[in-house]
Amino acid sequence: MSKGMFSRPAGKLAAMAALLVLAVLLMAAAGVEAKSKLKTCSKGWECTDSIYCCNETISDFFQVYQFENLFSKRNSPVAHAVGFWDYHSFITASTAYQPLGFGTTGGKKMGMKEVSAFLGHVGSKTSCGYGVATGGPLAWGLCYNHELSPSQSYCKEDYLYPCTAGVEYHGRGALPVYWNYNYGLIGDGLKVDLLNHPEYLEQNATLAFQAAMWRWMNTIKKKQPSAHDVFVGNWKPTKNDTLAKRLPGFGATMNVLYGDEVCGQGDVDSMNNIISHYQYYLDLLGVGRQNSGENLDCAEQEPFNPTVQPASS
C-alpha cells in the first residue's frame, strides 16, 4: 500500500486537531474575558453602574437618626452654622463617590468604619465643643461652616491658581479648605469655580461635603496615596513607608490630610481629638471602638510630604 493513500486522511486529521486547539483557546480566552468583566450594579439615585454599588450603600447602614446622634448639638442656639448641615446634603454629596468605593468598599462593616472615619475628621475640624460643653465635647461637630476669625488671607503666589483680588481664602467647608491653590485644585476636581468663589463652600452644604469627599478620595500631593486608600486597605506601603512607620489604618489618614501639622509629633492633643471623634462615632453607629483597626495614630509616623524639606547632602 502506497504512502499516498494515507495523505488525505492524515491532512484532515491534522486540520481537525488544529481547529480543536483553536476552539479550546477561544473558549479559554472568553472565560478570562468574562472573569475580567466584574458584575456592576445600580441602586437607585445613590449608587449607579459600579462594582461597589453591589455592596450595601451608605443609606442602608447610616440613616438620618444616626446622623442626628453624631451631630446632636449642631443646631443648638450657640452653634455658628445653625440650619446649614443636614443628612440629605451628606447623602446627596456621597452619590458621586459611592460608585468609586466611598462607604461601599469591603462590605458593611468596613463601610460603616469608613463613614465614621471620614466624619471623625469632619466632626473634629468643625467642632466648637470644649471640656464642659453640654453633651460633652464630642457632640459639637458641624458647629462651623467657615473660619470666624482668620489670622491671614491665605493667599500665596501660584502660577496655576493665582489669588483673585478682594477674595479671602480662609477655612471653609466640612474639611476646611485653606489657601488659593487648594481652592483652585478642589474646584477643578468638582468643576466649580471655587478659586473665584470660595464662599460657595459656606453657602451650600452639599458642595461643602463634596469638597471634603473629593479630598478624602483623591491623591492631593505627589508620592502619597488618598485617605480612602490608606483606610480601606487599597494602599500597600513601600519599604520606605514601613521604615517611616507609615502603615495602613486611621493614623495614615491624618498623615495624608494634615502631614506634620498633626503627625510625627508624639501624643499631641490635635491628633488625639481626631481619634476621639472617630471612636465616638464608631460607638454611636454600633460598630464599637474596639473595631477601630490597627495603626490608629500617627504619633511616630514621618509625614508623606514634610512642610520643611530636609537639606540635601
Buried (B, 14 or more C-beta within 10 A) or exposed (E): EEEEEEEEEEEEEEEEEEEEEEEEEEEEEEEEEEEEEEEEBEBEEBBBEBBBBBBBBBBBBBEEEBBEEBBBBBBBEEBEBEEBBBBEBBBBBBBBBBBBBBBBBBEBEBBBBBBBBBBBBBBBBBBBBEEEBEEBBBBBBBBBBBBEEEEEEBBBEBEEBBBBEEBBBBBBBBBBBBBBBBBBBBBBBBEBBBBEBBEBBBEBBBBBBBBBBBBBBBEBEEEBBBBBBBBBEBBEBEEEBEEBBBBBBBBBBBBBBBBBBBBBBEEBEEBBBBBBBBBBBBBBBEBEBEBBBEBBBBBBBBBBBEEEEEEEE
